[in-house]
Amino acid sequence: MKKIIIAIFLLISSFAFAQQLKVLDGITLQPIPNAIVVGMGDSVAVVTDIKGQVDISKFLNLTKLYVSHASFQRDTFDIAELKKNQYTVGLLSKSIDLDAVVIAAQRTPEVRRDIAQQIVSIDSKELSWVNQQTSADVLIESGEVFVQKSQAGGGSPVLRGLEANEVLLVVDGIRMNNAIYRAGHLQNIITVDNNMLEKMEVVFGPGSVMYGSDALGGVISFTTRMPELGDSAHSFNFKGNAFARFSSANLEKTGHIDLNFGGRRFGSFTSVTFSDFDDLRQGNNRNPFYGDWGKRLFYVERINGIDSIVANSNPNNQRFSGYYQYDILQKFLFKQSSKVSHILNFQFSNSSDIPRYDRLTDTRNGAFRFAEWYYGPQKRLLAAYQLQLSNTRWYDRAQLSLAFQDIEESRINRRLNNDNKVSQIEKVKIGTVNFDLSKRIGTKNELNYGLEATYNDVNSTAFQENIATNEEGPAATRYPNGGSNMYSVAAYLSHYVHLKDWLVLNEGIRYSFIGLNADFGDTTFFPFPFREVNQQHHALSGSLGLVFNLPKGFRIALAGSTGFRAPNVDDLAKVFESVTGNVIVPNPDLKPKYTYSGELTLGYIRKDRLQLEATGYYNYITNAFNLANTTLNGLDSVVYQGQLSQVQTNINLGKAYITGFSAGFQAFFNKYISLSSKVTFTYGRIITDTTDQPLDHIPPIYGRTGLNYQRKQFQGEFYVLYNGWKHLADYNLAGEDNFVYATQFGNPAWYTLNLRLAYQVNRYLRAQIAMENILDKNYRYFASGLSAAGRNLMVTLRVSF
């Protein structure tokens, strides 16, 4: 009994005399795990737990505490003052951080300062702050990525003048690009919900060593949030977030909730988002020189079985641009031991029909071409198992990923005054295996190596329906109706060596083997002179980087790399009307495209208060794909969907180059106020024997400048987004630049003024309000068939629990 009484007394004493410090985010009031606390004159540090708490009893006889975290500004606190604040301290965010860990560049965690390529990283806290409707809009708001839109439910990122299937999308290390990613403009990025992400990373320049085909312009990598487990102090970790958002420009109604359940070994994370968007209202303040450019004066409506042209009561309302979408993520984590973890990852995204706004505004001889044109529900299902291993003789970290993806997309259109509605449905099933490993050798060397295998099965069907009689009949498929597939196997090796404390060398090499088979089956609609296509390609890619982390904050990075893209089913085997009066047919002789790129980055950082960085690059392209007029069975024109159309096909045009630069700075005037700015310029040309011709997808100069303030639960930013002119002389008239949606002189320059504010009412409630495009400017992004949003009031309420 005496021993029990003594034990109880000691336990009560430990609680009585222990003093818990709570470390919070000074803006959001959320706890900061793994913050480091050190007392002045004491060399021993203590670390906060998952609740942001730590025992500081041993420091109470000192005068000051230093509190730091990789993502926050280091701060000093008087111990005598802590009691007045109930032993609670707040840290402010730190944006200048070359010690941050990034994953996308090498598929495994690496310190940012040791990587030669230009990288943009956006974490979950920044994603919540910018508070955008889709992942495409997040990239626009960054000011460092250009995004084209053909419809409101879209967004096609452009990296260094390369777009669509020449930019690789990756989610949780698994490639999203599939056999039917097209060369024009893509909307697939919106199937990744930015509210479920831990971070979004953009790696500029060829990424073929780590990722293989398609990573020519760069890699956009999405990392979804992981379940968070409990720790020794808190064996159960439950928390969640929810928000509701309204935006006036398209009457957005978005709701989101995520829940985390974590024990000592098992964890679950669930995320659900639903968004409903009405028709998008464009800006009203126009340059009078361009008249009614962009106005939706009329639209087509079916009245009493007749296609009727109806006057739009509000020409700034872009009729038939709205849609809805829902996204679900479910992750399970089982931590078998300190060295073995198992992850199950399920993602599902689905939308309503998404109107193809640009096609609905197309005219010919002054009349609308289409009464209906929309994408059917865009579905993306991913199911993956990941095994994570650590600390053996052969590797420090290893991850085996087995993934299955099921993709469905469709195109439905009906020409004006035609009762036949044509539906084309594409289904793609994808299997992926990745095995990625890394190993440190001594203190200076690190190896990253791995294997990848993929298989794509494409099923393409089509039919037409008479909407007056409900009769159905056959129609031409977009891809071979006999089925098609692509497969690849690859191995890569990358090596880092710290030649000096300030000098890092990185080399990498990858071998890829890619095959494609297409069976055209029934050629009733198009009597091709071939019935099937079979291709096999080998590719060897390499990279070399050198980073000088010099004294006094100076940094120089040199990088060179090669990239390639093997033709996929869309490049080689599709039948499609690209622009009015042109139909694309297959080319079984199309060869892979190759790039050779070099870049130089100069940077300077001063005491976490000033960062300057500028990157220049040059990208030389061979076997570039380009559309060219051709013949089919001796005819240069054929009838496609009732219209006589010029026959075109993809060919290897020869050589091209893209060059450009990006530059930016971030300056902290004090711990509360900062100014940032960034600008990007791109120039591309097709090399000919005479005068070089403009390369398509090259955006005009663009950038962003913002003034940010953060203090005591409040955050605010006033910023400007801007684009320069894209003159008609710089358009590629045979490519995907969509000059028909520009003015007679090209796409005008523009800028918008924007303001966003947030206030953390308490630990549980956060209010956000933003006014985008304050001046209600009317403008379009280059190559877009949709005008951008006008003045937009955005209101959001967030709850954390």
QUIQUISUL-V55147 format. One record per pair of residues at least 6 apart in sequence whose ideal C-beta (glycine too) atoms are under 6 Angstrom apart, sorted by sequence separation. I is the first residue (numbers start at 0). J is the second residue. D is the distance in Angstrom with one decimal. If there is no record, write none. Layout:
# QUIQUISUL-V55147
I J D
I J D
This chain:
# QUIQUISUL-V55147
47 53 4.5
67 73 4.1
102 108 5.7
131 137 4.7
138 144 4.0
148 154 5.7
229 235 5.2
334 340 5.0
439 445 5.0
497 503 5.6
498 504 5.7
548 554 5.6
576 582 5.3
577 583 5.4
604 610 5.0
631 637 5.8
667 673 4.6
730 736 4.5
759 765 5.0
23 30 5.9
24 31 5.9
37 44 4.7
139 146 4.9
155 162 5.8
168 175 4.0
207 214 5.3
229 236 4.4
260 267 4.6
299 306 5.6
300 307 5.6
311 318 6.0
361 368 4.7
389 396 5.4
413 420 4.1
464 471 5.1
636 643 5.4
684 691 4.0
685 692 4.5
708 715 4.8
779 786 5.2
45 53 4.9
66 74 5.6
100 108 4.8
138 146 5.5
146 154 5.0
147 155 4.5
155 163 5.9
158 166 5.2
168 176 5.9
206 214 3.6
210 218 5.8
333 341 4.5
438 446 4.9
496 504 5.1
519 527 5.9
547 555 4.2
575 583 4.9
603 611 4.5
666 674 5.1
730 738 4.7
758 766 5.4
22 31 4.8
35 44 5.1
36 45 5.1
131 140 5.7
167 176 5.5
227 236 5.5
244 253 4.4
259 268 5.2
300 309 4.8
388 397 4.3
412 421 5.8
462 471 5.5
463 472 5.4
636 645 5.5
637 646 5.9
685 694 5.4
707 716 4.6
778 787 5.4
65 75 5.6
101 111 5.3
104 114 4.9
146 156 5.4
156 166 5.8
205 215 5.7
332 342 5.5
359 369 5.9
437 447 4.7
495 505 5.1
546 556 4.8
574 584 5.9
602 612 4.2
665 675 4.3
684 694 5.7
757 767 4.5
35 46 5.9
129 140 4.8
135 146 5.2
243 254 5.3
258 269 4.9
297 308 5.2
298 309 5.8
358 369 5.5
387 398 5.2
411 422 4.8
463 474 4.3
519 530 5.5
635 646 5.7
683 694 3.5
705 716 5.3
706 717 5.1
22 34 4.4
63 75 5.6
64 76 5.0
76 88 5.4
98 110 6.0
99 111 4.9
104 116 5.7
144 156 5.3
145 157 4.3
206 218 4.3
281 293 5.9
331 343 4.4
436 448 5.6
462 474 5.4
494 506 5.2
545 557 4.6
601 613 5.3
664 676 6.0
756 768 5.4
33 46 5.8
34 47 4.5
204 217 5.8
242 255 5.3
257 270 4.2
297 310 5.8
298 311 5.8
359 372 5.5
385 398 6.0
386 399 4.4
410 423 4.8
436 449 5.9
461 474 4.1
518 531 4.9
572 585 4.6
663 676 5.9
705 718 3.3
63 77 6.0
64 78 6.0
97 111 5.1
203 217 4.5
330 344 5.4
358 372 4.0
435 449 4.0
493 507 3.8
544 558 4.4
600 614 4.4
663 677 3.3
683 697 4.3
755 769 3.9
775 789 4.9
32 47 5.8
97 112 3.8
202 217 5.3
241 256 4.3
256 271 5.6
296 311 5.9
385 400 4.9
409 424 4.4
434 449 5.3
461 476 4.4
517 532 4.4
631 646 4.9
704 719 5.0
775 790 4.0
74 90 5.9
164 180 3.9
202 218 4.5
295 311 5.1
329 345 4.5
434 450 4.8
492 508 5.7
543 559 4.9
598 614 5.8
599 615 5.4
662 678 5.8
681 697 5.3
754 770 5.1
32 49 4.9
36 53 5.6
101 118 5.7
240 257 5.2
255 272 4.3
355 372 4.5
384 401 4.9
408 425 5.4
459 476 4.4
516 533 5.3
629 646 5.5
681 698 5.9
703 720 5.4
727 744 5.8
772 789 5.9
138 156 5.5
163 181 5.9
164 182 5.7
201 219 5.4
296 314 5.2
328 346 5.3
355 373 5.8
433 451 5.2
459 477 5.8
491 509 3.9
542 560 3.9
571 589 5.1
598 616 3.8
661 679 4.3
727 745 4.2
753 771 4.9
772 790 5.3
71 90 3.8
72 91 4.9
101 120 5.5
135 154 2.3
163 182 5.5
239 258 4.4
254 273 5.4
295 314 5.5
354 373 4.6
383 402 4.0
407 426 5.1
459 478 3.8
515 534 4.6
628 647 5.7
629 648 4.7
702 721 5.9
726 745 4.3
772 791 5.9
30 50 5.2
31 51 5.0
38 58 3.7
200 220 4.5
294 314 4.0
298 318 4.6
327 347 4.7
432 452 4.6
490 510 5.6
541 561 5.5
597 617 5.6
660 680 5.7
680 700 4.7
725 745 5.0
771 791 4.3
30 51 2.7
72 93 4.7
170 191 6.0
238 259 5.2
253 274 4.3
352 373 4.7
353 374 4.4
382 403 5.1
406 427 4.3
457 478 5.8
459 480 6.0
514 535 4.6
540 561 5.1
626 647 4.9
659 680 5.1
701 722 4.5
725 746 4.1
751 772 4.5
752 773 4.5
39 61 5.4
66 88 5.9
71 93 5.4
163 185 4.7
199 221 5.7
295 317 5.2
326 348 4.7
431 453 5.0
489 511 4.2
596 618 4.4
659 681 4.0
679 701 5.8
752 774 5.8
770 792 5.8
38 61 4.3
39 62 5.9
237 260 5.7
252 275 4.7
295 318 5.6
352 375 5.9
381 404 5.1
405 428 5.7
513 536 5.0
566 589 4.5
627 650 4.8
659 682 5.9
699 722 5.5
700 723 3.9
39 63 4.2
119 143 5.1
198 222 5.0
430 454 4.6
488 512 5.3
594 618 5.5
595 619 4.7
658 682 5.5
678 702 3.5
699 723 4.3
724 748 4.6
769 793 4.2
22 47 5.1
196 221 5.7
197 222 4.8
236 261 3.6
251 276 5.4
380 405 4.3
404 429 4.1
512 537 5.6
538 563 4.5
624 649 5.1
677 702 5.5
699 724 5.9
723 748 5.0
751 776 5.7
38 64 5.8
324 350 4.2
350 376 5.4
429 455 5.3
457 483 4.6
487 513 4.5
565 591 4.7
594 620 5.1
657 683 4.0
677 703 5.7
699 725 4.2
768 794 5.4
196 223 5.9
197 224 4.6
235 262 6.0
249 276 4.7
250 277 3.8
349 376 5.8
350 377 4.7
379 406 5.7
403 430 5.8
511 538 4.6
625 652 3.9
722 749 5.7
23 51 5.9
36 64 5.9
37 65 4.7
195 223 5.3
249 277 5.3
322 350 5.8
323 351 4.8
428 456 4.8
456 484 5.0
486 514 5.2
563 591 5.3
564 592 4.8
593 621 4.9
676 704 4.1
767 795 4.1
22 51 4.8
155 184 4.0
234 263 5.4
322 351 4.9
349 378 5.1
378 407 4.3
402 431 4.3
455 484 6.0
510 539 5.7
536 565 4.9
593 622 6.0
622 651 4.3
623 652 4.9
721 750 3.9
749 778 3.7
21 51 5.5
36 66 5.4
155 185 4.8
191 221 5.1
249 279 4.5
427 457 5.3
455 485 4.4
485 515 4.9
563 593 5.0
592 622 4.9
655 685 4.7
675 705 5.4
766 796 5.9
21 52 5.3
322 353 4.6
348 379 4.5
377 408 5.4
401 432 5.9
509 540 4.6
592 623 5.9
719 750 5.7
720 751 5.1
34 66 5.9
35 67 5.1
227 259 5.4
229 261 5.3
248 280 5.2
283 315 5.5
426 458 4.6
454 486 4.8
484 516 5.4
562 594 4.3
590 622 5.3
592 624 5.9
623 655 4.7
654 686 4.3
674 706 5.4
765 797 4.1
19 52 5.0
20 53 5.4
153 186 3.6
228 261 4.3
229 262 5.7
347 380 5.2
400 433 4.2
508 541 5.1
621 654 5.5
719 752 6.0
34 68 4.4
154 188 5.6
227 261 4.9
229 263 5.5
281 315 5.0
320 354 5.9
375 409 3.3
425 459 5.4
453 487 5.0
483 517 4.0
561 595 5.5
673 707 4.8
764 798 6.0
20 55 4.5
149 184 5.3
154 189 5.8
226 261 5.7
280 315 5.4
319 354 4.3
346 381 4.3
399 434 5.1
507 542 4.3
620 655 4.4
718 753 5.3
746 781 4.6
280 316 5.4
281 317 6.0
320 356 4.7
375 411 5.9
424 460 5.1
452 488 4.8
482 518 5.4
560 596 5.4
672 708 5.4
693 729 5.1
695 731 3.6
763 799 5.7
17 54 5.1
18 55 5.6
31 68 5.6
147 184 5.3
176 213 4.8
345 382 5.5
398 435 5.1
481 518 3.1
506 543 5.4
619 656 5.2
717 754 5.1
18 56 5.0
228 266 4.9
278 316 5.4
279 317 4.9
373 411 5.6
423 461 4.5
451 489 4.8
479 517 4.6
481 519 5.8
559 597 4.7
693 731 4.8
17 56 5.3
278 317 5.6
344 383 4.3
397 436 4.4
479 518 5.6
481 520 2.8
505 544 4.1
618 657 4.5
655 694 5.3
671 710 4.6
695 734 2.9
716 755 5.3
226 266 3.0
278 318 5.6
319 359 5.6
372 412 4.3
422 462 5.8
450 490 5.3
479 519 4.6
480 520 4.6
558 598 5.0
695 735 5.1
226 267 5.5
279 320 4.8
343 384 5.9
396 437 4.9
480 521 5.8
504 545 5.7
617 658 4.7
695 736 4.9
715 756 4.7
226 268 4.2
278 320 4.9
371 413 4.3
394 436 4.2
395 437 5.8
421 463 4.7
449 491 5.8
557 599 5.8
167 210 5.3
278 321 4.7
342 385 4.2
369 412 5.7
370 413 5.2
395 438 5.4
503 546 4.3
714 757 4.6
22 66 6.0
159 203 5.9
224 268 5.7
277 321 4.5
394 438 4.9
395 439 5.5
419 463 4.9
420 464 5.1
448 492 4.6
556 600 4.1
740 784 4.6
158 203 5.8
276 321 5.1
369 414 5.9
370 415 4.8
502 547 6.0
615 660 4.3
713 758 5.3
737 782 4.7
167 213 4.7
276 322 5.9
419 465 5.7
420 466 5.6
447 493 4.2
555 601 6.0
736 782 5.3
167 214 3.9
340 387 4.3
418 465 5.0
501 548 4.7
584 631 5.6
614 661 5.3
712 759 4.0
275 323 4.3
367 415 5.1
418 466 5.4
446 494 5.6
501 549 6.0
554 602 3.9
164 213 5.9
339 388 6.0
418 467 4.6
475 524 3.9
613 662 4.0
165 215 4.4
166 216 4.6
274 324 5.4
445 495 4.3
553 603 5.5
165 216 5.3
167 218 4.8
168 219 5.4
169 220 4.6
170 221 4.5
338 389 5.0
552 603 5.4
612 663 6.0
171 223 5.7
273 325 4.5
338 390 5.5
444 496 5.0
513 565 4.3
552 604 4.3
135 188 5.1
421 474 5.0
443 496 5.7
552 605 5.2
611 664 4.8
134 188 5.2
135 189 5.7
161 215 5.1
272 326 4.8
423 477 4.8
443 497 4.4
161 216 3.0
517 572 4.4
532 587 4.2
536 591 5.3
610 665 4.8
133 189 4.5
137 193 5.2
271 327 5.4
725 781 4.5
134 191 5.0
159 216 5.1
582 639 4.2
609 666 5.1
158 216 3.5
270 328 4.1
529 587 5.8
134 193 4.6
158 217 3.9
608 667 4.7
269 329 5.4
589 649 5.6
194 255 4.9
590 651 5.2
268 330 4.6
582 644 4.1
584 646 5.9
586 648 4.3
581 644 5.8
586 649 5.4
25 89 3.0
267 331 5.5
306 370 4.7
580 644 5.4
581 645 5.0
583 647 5.2
584 648 5.4
25 90 5.5
20 86 5.2
21 87 4.6
22 88 5.7
23 89 5.0
25 91 4.9
266 332 4.2
581 647 5.3
126 193 5.3
265 333 5.5
299 367 5.5
264 334 4.9
299 370 4.7
123 197 5.3
195 270 4.0
122 198 4.7
121 199 4.6
194 272 5.0
570 649 5.6
120 200 5.0
192 272 5.0
119 201 4.3
699 781 5.7
698 781 5.4
118 202 5.4
483 568 4.8
116 202 5.5
117 203 4.3
116 204 5.6
478 568 5.7
479 572 5.4
478 572 5.9
478 573 5.7
477 573 5.5
103 200 3.9
104 202 5.1
477 575 5.9
101 200 5.8
103 202 4.9
106 209 5.3
226 330 5.7
223 328 5.8
226 332 4.3
626 733 5.7
306 415 5.4
306 416 5.2
457 568 5.4
103 218 5.6
103 220 3.5
151 279 4.9
195 328 4.3
192 326 3.6
190 348 4.0
151 320 4.1
152 322 4.5
49 230 5.3
48 230 5.4
48 232 4.5
49 233 5.6
49 236 5.6
190 379 4.2
152 353 3.7
150 355 5.4
150 356 4.4
149 357 4.7
363 579 5.9
172 400 5.9
173 402 4.6
179 425 5.8
179 427 5.9
177 427 5.1
177 429 5.6
173 431 5.5
178 455 3.9
177 455 5.4
211 489 5.2
178 457 5.3
208 491 5.8
208 507 4.0
211 511 5.0
208 509 4.6
178 485 4.4
106 435 4.9
107 437 4.4
208 540 5.1
207 540 3.9
208 542 4.6
107 447 5.4
105 447 5.2
215 562 4.7
215 564 5.7
213 564 5.4
212 564 5.1
212 565 5.0
205 560 4.5
207 562 4.1
207 563 5.7
205 562 3.0
215 594 5.3
105 493 5.9
181 569 4.6
178 567 4.9
179 568 5.6
205 594 5.6
113 503 4.7
178 568 4.3
179 569 4.9
205 596 5.2
204 596 5.4
204 598 5.9
357 784 2.4
115 544 3.0
356 785 4.9
115 546 5.3
113 546 6.0
112 548 5.6
115 556 4.3
116 558 5.5
115 558 3.8
292 742 5.6
289 742 5.1
293 777 5.8
284 775 5.0
283 775 5.2
284 776 5.4
285 777 4.4
282 775 4.8
293 786 4.2
282 776 4.7
282 777 3.8
281 777 5.8
117 614 4.7
160 657 4.2
281 786 3.7
282 789 3.6
281 789 5.3
279 788 5.9
280 789 5.2
95 607 5.2
95 610 4.6
160 681 4.7
160 683 4.6
143 677 5.7
162 696 4.4
142 677 5.1
160 696 5.8
160 697 4.7
157 696 5.8
248 788 3.9
157 698 5.5
248 789 5.9
248 791 3.7
247 791 5.7
246 791 5.7
247 792 4.3
246 793 4.6
245 794 5.2
244 795 4.3
183 735 4.6
145 698 4.0
242 795 5.7
243 796 5.6
242 797 4.2
145 701 5.7
241 798 4.8
240 799 5.2
142 702 5.6
142 703 2.5
239 800 5.3
95 665 6.0
94 665 5.9
91 670 5.8
72 670 5.9
91 709 5.8
147 780 5.9
147 782 4.7
148 783 4.7
149 784 4.8
150 785 5.9
147 783 5.4
130 767 5.7
148 785 5.1
130 795 5.7
26 709 5.5
26 714 5.3
28 759 5.1
27 759 5.4
28 762 4.5
